[in-house]
Amino acid sequence: MPAARLSPRMIELLTDIATKPQMFITRWSSWDRTANALVARGLASTPRGYVRGQYELRITAEGRAEATRRGIGTDQP
């Protein structure tokens, strides 16, 4: 399967969620739109609701596979 077409910002955020155990995104920030694009592509998920205008962003199995295809190391099981 070929690598997904991702913008440089999407690759940067995918790298962050692949290498960090926990990420929080602030709603209506510049990263919110990028996070939503990863969620729409199935590469990330938001398992909980909003807390003080922030939400948790986690990598999915598809996201981990995409990160591996791109040579991004993952620290998570």
PAZAPA-4460 file (N, C-alpha, C; in steps of 0.05 Angstrom, whole numbers, plus 32768, in hexadecimal, padded with zeros to 4 digits):
% residues 77
    n_x    n_y    n_z   ca_x   ca_y   ca_z    c_x    c_y    c_z   seq   type   mol
   8011   7FE8   8000   8000   8000   8000   8012   8019   8000     1      M     A
   800D   802C   7FEE   801E   8044   7FED   8019   8056   8005     2      P     A
   802C   8067   800A   802A   807A   8020   8013   808E   801A     3      A     A
   8005   8096   802F   7FF0   80AA   802B   7FFC   80C5   8024     4      A     A
   7FEC   80D5   8016   7FF6   80F0   800F   7FF0   8102   8027     5      R     A
   8005   810B   8033   8003   811C   804B   8013   8136   8047     6      L     A
   8009   814C   8052   8017   8165   8051   802E   8164   8065     7      S     A
   8042   8176   8063   8058   8176   8076   804E   8179   8093     8      P     A
   8039   8189   8098   802E   818D   80B3   8022   8173   80BD     9      R     A
   8014   8164   80AB   8009   814A   80B3   801E   8136   80BB    10      M     A
   8034   8136   80AB   804A   8124   80B1   8057   812C   80CC    11      I     A
   8059   8146   80D1   8064   814F   80EB   8053   8146   8102    12      E     A
   8039   8149   8100   8027   8141   8115   8026   8123   8118    13      L     A
   8026   8114   8101   8027   80F7   8102   8040   80EE   8111    14      L     A
   8057   80FB   810C   8070   80F5   811A   806D   80F9   8138    15      T     A
   8061   8110   813F   805D   8116   815B   804B   8101   8169    16      D     A
   8035   80F9   815D   8024   80E6   816B   802F   80CA   816A    17      I     A
   8041   80C4   8157   804E   80AA   8155   8064   80A7   816A    18      A     A
   8070   80BD   8172   8087   80BB   8183   8082   80C5   81A0    19      T     A
   806B   80D0   81A5   8065   80DA   81C0   804D   80CA   81CA    20      K     A
   804D   80C4   81E4   8037   80B3   81EF   801C   80C2   81F0    21      P     A
   801D   80DC   81F1   8004   80EB   81F4   8006   8107   81E7    22      Q     A
   7FF2   810E   81D8   7FF2   8129   81CB   7FD7   8136   81D0    23      M     A
   7FD7   814F   81D6   7FBE   815E   81D8   7FBE   8175   81C5    24      F     A
   7FA8   8179   81B8   7FA5   818E   81A3   7F90   81A2   81AE    25      I     A
   7F96   81BC   81AB   7F83   81D1   81B2   7F70   81D6   819B    26      T     A
   7F56   81D6   81A1   7F42   81DB   818D   7F47   81F7   8181    27      R     A
   7F41   81F9   8168   7F43   8212   8158   7F5F   821C   8156    28      W     A
   7F73   820B   815B   7F8F   8213   8158   7F98   820C   813C    29      S     A
   7FB0   8214   8134   7FB9   820D   811A   7FBD   81EE   8117    30      S     A
   7FC2   81E0   812D   7FC5   81C3   812B   7FAB   81B4   812B    31      W     A
   7F95   81C1   8133   7F7B   81B4   8134   7F73   81AA   8118    32      D     A
   7F76   81BB   8105   7F6F   81B3   80E9   7F80   819C   80DF    33      R     A
   7F9A   819D   80E6   7FAC   8187   80DE   7FA4   816D   80EB    34      T     A
   7F9D   816F   8105   7F95   8157   8114   7F7B   814C   8109    35      A     A
   7F68   815D   8102   7F4F   8153   80F5   7F54   8146   80DB    36      N     A
   7F68   814F   80CC   7F6F   8142   80B2   7F7A   8126   80B7    37      A     A
   7F8A   8123   80CB   7F94   8108   80D2   7F7E   80F5   80DB    38      L     A
   7F6C   8100   80EB   7F55   80F0   80F4   7F43   80E8   80DC    39      V     A
   7F3F   80FA   80C9   7F2E   80F5   80B2   7F3B   80DF   80A0    40      A     A
   7F55   80DD   80A0   7F63   80C9   8091   7F67   80AF   80A0    41      R     A
   7F5D   80AE   80B9   7F5F   8096   80C9   7F7A   8091   80D6    42      G     A
   7F8C   80A5   80D5   7FA7   80A2   80E0   7FA9   80A9   80FD    43      L     A
   7F94   80B7   8108   7F93   80BF   8124   7F77   80BD   812E    44      A     A
   7F74   80BE   8148   7F59   80BD   8154   7F59   80D0   816C    45      S     A
   7F41   80D8   8174   7F3D   80E9   818B   7F2B   80D9   819E    46      T     A
   7F37   80CA   81B1   7F28   80B8   81C2   7F16   80C5   81D7    47      P     A
   7F1A   80DD   81DE   7F0B   80EA   81F2   7F00   8105   81E8    48      R     A
   7EEF   8111   81F8   7EE3   812B   81F2   7EF7   8141   81F8    49      G     A
   7EED   8159   81F7   7EFD   8171   81FC   7EFF   8177   821A    50      Y     A
   7F17   817F   8222   7F1B   8188   823E   7F29   81A3   823C    51      V     A
   7F1B   81B8   8245   7F26   81D3   8244   7F30   81DB   8228    52      R     A
   7F21   81D3   8214   7F27   81DB   81F9   7F3D   81CA   81EC    53      G     A
   7F45   81B4   81F8   7F59   81A3   81ED   7F4E   8186   81EA    54      Q     A
   7F5A   8177   81D8   7F52   815B   81D6   7F6B   814A   81D1    55      Y     A
   7F69   8131   81D9   7F80   811F   81D5   7F80   8114   81B9    56      E     A
   7F98   8111   81AE   7F9B   8106   8193   7FAD   80EE   8195    57      L     A
   7FA4   80D7   818B   7FB3   80BE   818C   7FB6   80B3   8170    58      R     A
   7FCC   80A4   816C   7FD1   8097   8153   7FC1   807D   8151    59      I     A
   7FB7   8077   8139   7FA8   805E   8135   7FBB   8049   8129    60      T     A
   7FB1   8031   8126   7FC2   801C   811A   7FC9   8024   80FD    61      A     A
   7FB7   8030   80EF   7FBD   8039   80D4   7FD2   804F   80D4    62      E     A
   7FD0   8061   80E8   7FE4   8076   80EB   7FFF   806B   80F1    63      G     A
   8000   8057   8102   8019   804A   8109   8026   803D   80F1    64      R     A
   8015   8030   80E0   801F   8023   80C8   8029   8038   80B4    65      A     A
   801B   804E   80B2   8025   8064   80A1   803F   8070   80AB    66      E     A
   8041   8073   80C5   805A   807D   80D1   8071   806A   80CB    67      A     A
   806C   8050   80CE   8081   803C   80C8   8089   803E   80AB    68      T     A
   8076   8040   8099   807C   8043   807C   808E   805B   8076    69      R     A
   808A   8070   8086   809A   8088   8082   80B4   8088   8092    70      R     A
   80B9   8073   80A1   80D2   8071   80B0   80D1   8080   80CA    71      G     A
   80B9   8086   80D4   80B7   8094   80ED   80B5   807F   8103    72      I     A
   80C8   8080   8116   80C9   806C   812C   80B2   8071   813F    73      G     A
   80A7   805C   814A   8092   805E   815E   809B   8053   8178    74      T     A
   8095   8061   818E   809C   8058   81A9   8085   804A   81B6    75      D     A
   806E   804B   81AB   8056   8040   81B7   8053   8023   81AF    76      Q     A
   8047   8013   81C0   8042   7FF7   81B9   802D   7FF4   81A3    77      P     A
***
